[in-house]
Amino acid sequence: MNTVHIIDCHNANDYFADRQEGPIVQHLLKAVNIRAELHMALNRTKFGEAVVRAMEAECDVLHIAGHGNGDGIASSSGRSGLLWADFVKMFQGSHPAPKILVMSTCCGASSGLGRAFSRSINRPKLIIGSSDARYFDDYVAAWALLYRRLNCKDIDIEAMQQVLDEICAVVDKSFRYLGWDDERERYVRYPHPRKRARFDVVERE
């Protein structure tokens, strides 16, 4: 793994309460010898610029830290949020999407995000996040396990299965990932790594 780009788009209350995740993840990555670029996106414009910068750098992993729900990402300014369709449009430039998209937001691995990327040309191979609302410390614990494992593994489905096995056992079973299936041309959703024989397909509309 070469570089992880982190976009922290938490709101003012989070910064005041010292709950911004980006600097913590950056230090975690440095501890396992992974280069990390941190961008603090205080509004929608800066968020878009940070996504473009990560795409231009052709980073292996893009880590989004902030708030969200099943429809999209909340804006750090507290005004309008960013729907999944608008979020996905940010990746449709001339550069390839990151291999892994880490969504450290509530409902970050939602079916809505998978459907939005399924309709696009540029998409990540893997999307990992939670299927519900999680506490701040749950995400920090999950990503510590994620990056420790990925630092010594190739980025593929099998490696992600092993990561989720640990995360679901230690943190919470709500974490899952969406893996792009070239043959089906859609994302396959893995709710729990131990149930390898069962999976759900995220259908395109």
N, C-alpha and C positions, 0 to 999 in steps of 0.2 A: 504494500500500500504506500503510495507516494505522499499524497496530501489530503487532508480533510479541511474543507471550508465550512466554517460555522457562521450562521446568520442568527444573531440574537435579536428578536423583535418583541421582547417583553414590554409591558406598559410602565408608566411612571410609578405606579404603586409598587411594582416589583422591584424597580431600581431603588426606591426609597427604603424598602424592607430588606434589601440586599438578597433578593431571590433571583437575580439574573443568572441563567444557567451557562451562558456562553463562556465566561472566564473560567468557570469550574471545569468544563469539558476541555478547554484549551490546555489547562494544567494537567488533566488526566492524560491527554494525548502526549504531551511532552514527557510524562513519566514513563511512557512505553515507547518512546523514541519515534513517534509519528509527528510529522510536521503539520502544524495547525495554523490556519489563517482565520482570524476572528473579525467579523464585521458587525457593528452595532447599528441596526436599522431602526431609526427612530420615527420613520414615517414610510408610507407606501412607496414613495419615489426612491428612497434610499434602499428599501427592501429589493425593489426591482433591479437597481444598480448592483447590489450585492450578488443577486442571482446571476446576472450577466457576467460579472467578474469571475465568479466560480466556474461558469461555463467556458469562458475564454481560457482559464487556467487548466481546463480539462482535468479537474480534480477527480479522484477516485470516489470520494464520499462527500456529499453535501448534507450538513447537519442543520436542521431548522429548529430553533428553540423559541417557544412563545406560547400563545394560547390559541385554542381552536375548538371546533365542534364538527359534527358530521357534514356541515355545508362548506367549511373552509377555515381560513386562518383569521384570527382576530387582529385588528390593527393595533400597533403599539401606541398610536395617538389617541385611541379610545373612540374614534369616529367610525367610519365604515370599515368593514372587514374585507377580506379577499376571498371570493368564492373559488372553489376548486378549478373551474373552467378558466378563470382569470390567472390563477396561479400557474396552471399548466402552460398557458400561452407564453409565459416568461421563458420557457425552456425551448421554444421553437425557433431558435436562431440558427446560425451556420455552424455552431459548435455542438459536439455530442453532449448528451445529458450525462450526469455522473452515473457511475455503475450502481452505487447505492445511495438512496435517499433516506436519511434518518429523520423521521418526523417526531420531534419531541414536543408534541402538542396534544391536547386532549383529542381523542378520535383521529389521531394522525394517520392510522392505517385503515381509514374508512373505505368502504366499497365505492363511495362517491369519488374519491381521489383515484382509485384504480380505474373506474369507468372513464374519467376525464383523460387520463394518460393513454388509455386504450384507443381513444379516438385521435391521438396525435401521432406525429412522426418520431419526434425525439422523446424518449422516455427512459427512465432508469430501469435496470434489470431487476433490482430488488428495492422494495420499499418496506421499511420496518418502523413500527410504532405500536400504539395501544389502540384497542377497539372501544375504549370508554374514557372517562375522565380519571386522571391519575394525579396523585400529589407530586409536588416538585421533587421530593427526595426519592420517590419511586423511579423517576426518570434518571436521576443522577446515578443511582445504584445500577439500573439496567445498562446504561451506556458505559459504565466502568467495566462491566462484564463483556459487553460487546467489543470494545476496542482492545481490551486485553487479549481476547481470543482472535480477533481479526488481524492483529499485529503479526501473528505467526501462522496465518492460514491464507490460502488463496480465497478470493472473493467468489464464492459460488453457493449453490443451493445447499450442498452438504455442510459447508462451514456455517451457514446461517441456521441450519437445523440444530447444530451443536450449540450455537450461541443461544437460541431460543430455549433449548432444553434447560440451560442454566438459568436464564432470566425467568422463565415460568416457574421454576422450582424455588428460586431465591426471592424474587420480587413479587410477581403476580402473573396469573395465567391469562390476563387480558392482552398481553403482548403477542403480536403476530407479525407475519410479513406477507407481502404480495410478491410473487415471483413471476416474471414475464415468461410465457410459454410461446416459443416461436411457432410451434406446430399448430396450436390452437389460436394463435394471434390474440391472446388475451392474458390477463393476470390470473394466476391461480392463487387462492388464498389458503394459507396454512394456519388454522386457528391454534393448533397445539402440536408441538414437535413429536410427542410420543404417539400420536394417532397418525402415523405416516401413511396408512392405507386409506385414509379419509381426507378429502379435500373438497373445497367449494370453488366453483368457477365464477369469476366476476364477469358477468355478461356485458357485452356492449349493447347500447341502445340505438 
